[in-house]
Amino acid sequence: MKKFKIKIVLTIGKTLLLLASFSIMMTAISQASQFDISVTTILASHGKNGVDSRIGRQIKELQAAFRYSSYRLVNKTHKRLVPGQTGKAPLPGGRVLAITPLGVAGNRAKLKLAVFKNGQPTFQTIIQLLNRGRIIVGGPQHSGGVIIFIISNSF
Amino acid sequence: MPKSLCHIDPIMLSQFIDGEVRPDEAERIRKHLSDCPDCRKAVNDNQLLSSCFKNYINLNTSRINPSAFETNVLAKIDQKNEIIRDKIKRLLFSKKILVPVTAMASVVFLLLYFSYRFTFLNSDGPIRRFPVQTSVATAPSAIIDSFSGETTAVMIMQTPNSHETILWYNEKV
């Protein structure tokens, strides 16, 4: 009877160990299996339109970094991508932003960004973006202002 | 010449019996022994004692069986090792040790697992919390590995408050 009890305790212990290991392994796999990527496109200028309220909290960082007087939200795009898959976000002026997650490096997502204008690539970069971090990319001229797109990701 | 003076020194006599004297000395002693009954008796006594001693040693050493002796010693060593192994087995696999150790290991593992689960993972899914909050405050949000394209200028900056990376480029017109 005592031996039977010991066997039960051992079996329960081994089962718990296996379950926990399996759960941790599956969590680790699922972490790297998909990337939630958001692109917020803003047109900044020296106009008198003020700040678009839809931009939200991000405006404080923009105003701290740039000296534009007007910030207008153009669009917001959200993509859920797996490594190697490319998601596209429309930008003003016939431009398209293509985002391809390449993988995970530590706590950062490795992303390939490419901007196309009228189907031609104009700018490409590979970045390592912190999990739940953001990068502000900007510069292209449009309608008397500049295009700023904020890319955030979580995985 | 007194009789005692012609006797051979006992040490010399002992060396003669053991064959440790020079040949000329041995010859001289042999000549003396033929004339001196006292010294001859001393030599005989010495030889008898020596032979008795040798016989005793031979008798005792002949009783020792080297292979049996080795076997006995090895058997005793094995016996002691067996006792130690038994003690270790009994200690490790006794329920007093095994059950608490297993239970403790399970509890520790579960604590570690759940602390990991609730510290680093969101309830909605596998979204980390702490690494982001700590890293954002100290490190740039993005590292630029490479860039290329038809640009006239590229700048990499950071926002002053939250250290978000800014990548600024001018398109070629």
Interface residues (C-beta under 8 A of the other chain):
Chain A: K2 K5 I6 V9 L10 I12 G13 L16 L17 A20 S23 I24 T27 S30 Q31 K60 E61 A64 A65 N107 R108 K110 V115 K117 P121 T122 F123 Q124 T125 I126 I127 Q128 L129 L130 N131 R132 G133 R134 I135 I136 V137 G138 G139 P140 Q141 S154
Chain B: K95 L98 V99 T102 A103 A105 S106 F109 L110 Y113 Y116 L121 G125 P126 I127 R128 P131 V132 S135 V136 A139 S141 A142 I143 I144 D145 S146 F147 S148 G149 E150 T151 M157 T159 P160 N161 S162 E164 T165 I166 L167 W168 Y169 N170 E171 K172
